[in-house]
Amino acid sequence: MHDYHHHGNAEGNIAVAFWLNFGFFFVELIGGILTNSVAILSDALHDLGDSMGLLLSWYFHKKSKTKRTVTFSYGYRRFSLLGAVINSVILIVGAVVVLSETLPRLFHPQAVKAEGVLALAVLGVLVNGVAALRLRKGSSLNEKIAALHIWEDVFGWLAVLVGALVMMLWNVPIIDPILSLIITSFVLVNVFKRGREILKVFLQAIPDSVDMGELTRDLKAVSGVEDLHDLHIWTMDSEHHVLSVHLVIDAANDFSTVQCIKEETRRLLHEKYDIDHATIEVELYGDDCQLADC
């Protein structure tokens, strides 16, 4: 029930963000033409890319609920992660497009209709702010990457708003490309930071939330466990962790005791580490396991 509720919220949040972003694209397109602002037209193109990225995020979140098949034994959980990868690429491409427009303007600033730009900026902050609030509590990498799209637009419109106010008071059009450069750099830093997290998941690194030393001590503390080896833990999508372990028990234990050890181990993993997918192999003390040194 918890898993379904989480994914349902994620899909709804991303869907709302998509429609707000996609609808506002048309407002920007018309507004950019009327104000003669290339910056707003560029942002309209960027928002269109964001919308397509959010649409992919929504699709992959929906797809990630599909149960296991003969092809994907773990189900489709990592499809959500694939959405994060594609969105990261879109953000990087969008940043390059913005920079290609921003850098020339540093040397050749262009005047715009500041009053119209200010009105669009206020509307842009409001629309994207609503979308950002819907995604701010997202816990999956997919939602975090999708949220980056929206926060980029919020800060972008705040920069446009400040720039419009300044240009209404003084003739300093170079303010706009300077702010754009700062914001784009901020977005790229965060994209690469999230990219490292995605790479760790794909490479099956130990989740950051798990202390292997503490986990090992807790497992050895389970009544009846003499030792353990071949302990592995990885994550499917940064939220759903998978664990496998070999527990060594005393040869005197009977089958019912073994079942109690497994049940206590699973309860520990669920309650303290939120791990529901665990493969536990039990061995007798003194058995020669080929994986004991792995």
Disulfide bonds with the S-S distance in Angstrom:
none
